[in-house]
Amino acid sequence: MRTRVLLALTALTLAMASTAWAQTQTPPQKPPAQTVPPATTTTAPAKVQPPAAPRAQTPSQTASAARVSMVITVTDLAGEAAPGVRAALNGPVAREGTTTRDGLVRFQTLRVGTYRLRLESPDFVTFEREVTVKAGPLVEVEVTLSRVPEKPATPTPPPAPVEAAPAEPAPLPLNPNATVDLLALPDWIERNLIGRSDSQRETVVGRAPGATARVVQVRDPIKDRVRGDADEMLYVIAGEGVLRAKGRAYALTAGSFAVVPRGVAYTLERSGRNPLIALSMVSK
């Protein structure tokens, strides 16, 4: 009995010791802190704007942003390709090019709209027209050009006529009975001097085939004399005067010698008191 009591006490003592040891090993737990709820503030909810709807592009804006290619085919009236033709396109954008040997020229990245097409070449008549480019992958344009008409050949001028050499006059037949005539002109003039009442006097003093010699005495002018078939030579023997021909005046004194070609009109007049006396020789 005593032994059982001792065992029970021993067990109780061990249990108490074990509990005390366990309490020394575990830290004491702090009680949870009480959270004070924040003061409640009433705020009006913000208005939420709905997202803006995307702006729809108009058809013109969509078309203007489109990029289009154009192919131009150039031929002549016979349907043959026209190479080397300069093409110029002016409008929303500008383009230039030259046709290939197949008569083609291509323009890229064009905007829709109205363009002015001009085609030029030395071999063809210049061509212009309006071309409307619409939205699409490709615009094809066909043009037929007219060739420049050939210039007529310059006619060869006719050869200048060759002027025939003047025919030499036929030699005069010889006169076996011809003699030499001799005249002393100063003595002859003194005997045949013009009178005071005479205006003019002309006297033949020598003659030969095709030629005639006269003594011309002038008080009043000899006006507008012209010989259409012969030349005339004047030699002033005495006195003073003036020879007028073709708007010019030539002063004459003793010893002056003048040649008047055929067809030239002249006027002969004296100067001073004495008559003008000259030897006129006409030769055909």
C-alpha positions in Angstrom: 0.0 0.0 0.0 2.7 2.4 0.9 4.5 1.5 -2.2 1.6 2.4 -4.4 1.2 5.7 -2.7 4.9 6.5 -3.4 4.6 5.6 -7.0 1.6 7.8 -7.4 3.3 10.7 -5.8 6.4 10.1 -8.0 4.3 10.1 -11.2 2.5 13.3 -10.1 5.7 15.0 -9.4 7.1 14.1 -12.8 4.0 15.3 -14.5 4.2 18.7 -12.8 7.9 19.0 -13.5 7.3 18.3 -17.2 4.5 20.9 -17.4 6.7 23.5 -15.8 9.6 22.8 -18.2 7.3 23.1 -21.3 6.1 26.5 -20.1 9.7 27.8 -19.9 10.4 26.7 -23.5 7.4 28.4 -25.3 7.3 32.3 -25.3 4.2 33.8 -24.1 1.7 34.8 -26.9 0.7 38.5 -27.0 -2.9 39.0 -27.3 -3.9 40.3 -30.8 -4.1 44.1 -31.1 -7.5 45.4 -31.8 -7.7 47.4 -35.2 -9.5 50.6 -35.0 -11.5 51.0 -38.2 -10.8 54.3 -40.1 -13.4 57.0 -40.3 -15.7 56.5 -43.2 -15.6 59.3 -45.9 -18.4 59.5 -48.4 -17.0 60.4 -52.0 -19.2 60.8 -55.1 -18.3 58.2 -57.7 -16.3 59.7 -60.7 -18.1 59.7 -64.1 -16.5 57.3 -66.5 -16.3 58.6 -70.0 -17.0 56.0 -72.7 -14.1 55.4 -75.1 -14.4 57.6 -78.2 -15.4 55.8 -81.3 -12.8 55.8 -84.1 -13.5 58.3 -86.9 -14.6 56.7 -90.1 -12.6 57.9 -93.2 -14.7 59.4 -95.9 -14.5 57.7 -99.4 -12.4 60.6 -100.8 -9.9 60.3 -97.9 -9.6 56.6 -98.5 -9.3 57.0 -102.2 -6.6 59.7 -101.9 -4.5 57.5 -99.7 -4.6 54.7 -102.3 -1.6 54.1 -104.5 -2.2 53.1 -108.1 0.1 52.1 -110.9 -0.4 53.2 -114.5 0.8 51.6 -117.7 0.8 53.7 -120.9 1.0 52.0 -124.3 2.0 54.2 -127.2 1.6 53.2 -130.9 1.5 54.8 -134.3 -1.4 54.8 -136.7 -0.1 51.5 -138.2 -0.3 49.9 -134.7 3.5 49.7 -134.4 5.1 50.4 -131.0 6.5 54.0 -130.6 9.7 53.9 -128.6 11.6 56.9 -127.3 8.5 59.0 -126.7 8.8 61.3 -123.7 5.8 61.0 -121.3 5.0 63.6 -118.7 2.1 63.2 -116.1 1.1 66.2 -114.0 -1.6 66.1 -111.3 -1.7 65.2 -107.6 1.8 63.9 -108.2 4.2 64.4 -111.2 5.9 61.7 -113.1 8.1 61.5 -116.2 9.4 58.7 -118.3 10.3 57.5 -121.8 8.6 54.6 -123.7 10.6 51.4 -124.2 11.1 49.7 -127.5 7.8 48.1 -126.9 6.1 51.5 -126.6 5.4 51.1 -122.9 6.0 53.4 -119.9 5.0 52.7 -116.4 4.3 55.1 -113.5 4.2 53.8 -109.9 2.6 55.0 -106.7 0.1 57.4 -108.2 -2.7 59.1 -106.2 -6.2 59.0 -107.4 -7.3 62.1 -109.2 -7.2 63.9 -112.6 -3.9 64.1 -114.4 -2.7 65.8 -117.6 -0.8 63.4 -119.9 1.6 64.9 -122.5 3.5 62.8 -125.0 6.3 64.4 -127.1 8.7 63.1 -129.8 10.5 64.6 -132.8 8.9 61.8 -134.9 5.3 62.4 -133.7 2.8 65.2 -133.3 2.6 66.3 -129.7 -0.3 64.7 -127.9 -2.2 65.8 -124.7 -5.2 64.5 -122.8 -6.7 64.2 -119.4 -6.6 60.9 -117.5 -8.7 60.1 -114.5 -7.0 57.7 -112.0 -9.4 55.8 -109.8 -8.7 53.5 -106.8 -7.5 50.1 -108.1 -4.4 48.1 -108.6 -3.7 49.2 -112.2 -4.7 51.9 -114.8 -4.1 51.1 -118.4 -4.0 53.9 -121.0 -3.6 53.4 -124.8 -2.5 56.2 -127.0 -2.1 56.3 -130.8 0.2 59.1 -132.2 0.3 60.6 -135.6 3.7 60.9 -137.2 5.1 64.3 -138.2 4.6 64.7 -142.0 7.8 64.6 -143.9 9.0 67.9 -145.2 9.0 68.2 -149.0 12.3 68.0 -150.6 13.7 71.4 -151.4 13.6 71.7 -155.1 17.0 72.2 -156.7 17.1 75.7 -158.1 17.5 75.8 -161.9 21.0 76.7 -163.0 21.6 80.3 -163.5 21.4 81.3 -167.1 24.7 81.7 -168.7 25.0 85.1 -170.2 26.1 84.9 -173.7 29.2 86.8 -174.5 28.3 89.9 -176.5 28.8 89.2 -180.2 31.6 91.1 -181.6 30.5 93.4 -184.4 31.2 92.2 -187.8 34.3 93.8 -189.2 33.5 96.6 -191.6 34.4 96.1 -195.2 37.4 97.9 -196.4 36.8 100.9 -198.7 39.7 101.2 -201.1 38.6 104.7 -202.0 38.6 106.0 -198.4 40.7 109.1 -197.7 41.8 111.0 -194.6 39.9 114.2 -193.8 41.7 116.9 -191.9 39.9 119.9 -190.4 41.3 122.8 -188.4 38.6 123.2 -185.7 39.6 126.6 -184.3 39.5 128.1 -187.8 36.3 126.3 -188.6 34.6 127.5 -185.4 35.7 131.1 -185.9 34.0 131.0 -189.3 30.9 129.2 -188.0 30.5 130.8 -184.6 26.9 130.8 -183.3 25.0 134.0 -183.7 23.7 136.1 -180.8 20.1 135.3 -181.7 20.7 131.5 -182.0 20.0 129.4 -178.9 21.9 126.2 -180.1 23.7 125.0 -183.1 25.0 121.5 -184.0 27.1 120.8 -187.1 28.6 117.5 -188.4 32.3 117.9 -188.9 33.2 114.3 -189.5 31.6 111.0 -190.2 32.8 107.3 -190.4 30.9 104.0 -190.4 29.3 103.7 -186.9 30.6 107.1 -185.7 29.7 110.8 -186.1 31.5 114.0 -184.9 29.6 117.2 -184.4 30.5 120.7 -183.1 27.9 121.7 -180.5 27.5 125.4 -179.6 25.2 126.2 -176.7 23.7 129.5 -175.6 20.4 128.2 -174.2 20.4 124.8 -172.4 20.0 121.5 -174.2 17.7 119.6 -171.9 17.2 115.9 -171.2 19.1 114.6 -174.2 19.4 110.8 -174.3 20.8 108.5 -177.0 19.4 105.0 -176.7 21.5 103.4 -179.4 24.9 104.9 -178.9 27.4 106.3 -176.4 28.5 109.9 -176.6 31.7 111.6 -175.7 32.0 115.4 -175.2 35.2 117.4 -175.4 34.9 121.1 -174.4 36.8 123.3 -176.8 35.8 126.8 -175.5 33.6 128.5 -172.9 32.3 127.2 -169.6 29.2 125.3 -168.6 27.6 122.5 -166.6 26.6 119.0 -167.5 23.7 117.6 -165.3 23.0 113.8 -165.3 21.3 111.5 -162.7 21.0 114.2 -160.0 24.6 115.4 -160.2 26.2 118.5 -161.8 29.6 118.4 -163.5 31.5 121.7 -164.1 32.9 122.0 -167.6 35.8 124.2 -168.8 38.0 124.2 -171.9 39.7 120.8 -172.0 37.0 118.9 -170.0 36.1 115.4 -171.4 32.9 113.5 -170.5 31.6 110.1 -171.5 27.8 109.7 -171.5 26.7 106.0 -171.7 23.7 105.2 -174.0 20.4 105.5 -172.2 21.5 108.2 -169.8 19.7 111.5 -170.1 21.7 114.7 -169.6 21.3 118.5 -169.8 24.0 120.8 -171.2 24.1 124.5 -170.3 26.5 127.4 -170.5 28.0 129.5 -167.8 29.1 133.1 -168.4 28.8 135.4 -171.4 30.4 133.3 -174.2 28.7 130.2 -175.7 29.8 126.7 -174.6 31.4 125.0 -177.5 32.1 121.2 -177.4 33.0 118.4 -179.8 30.4 115.6 -179.6 31.5 112.1 -180.9 28.7 109.5 -181.1 29.8 105.9 -181.5 27.4 103.0 -182.1 
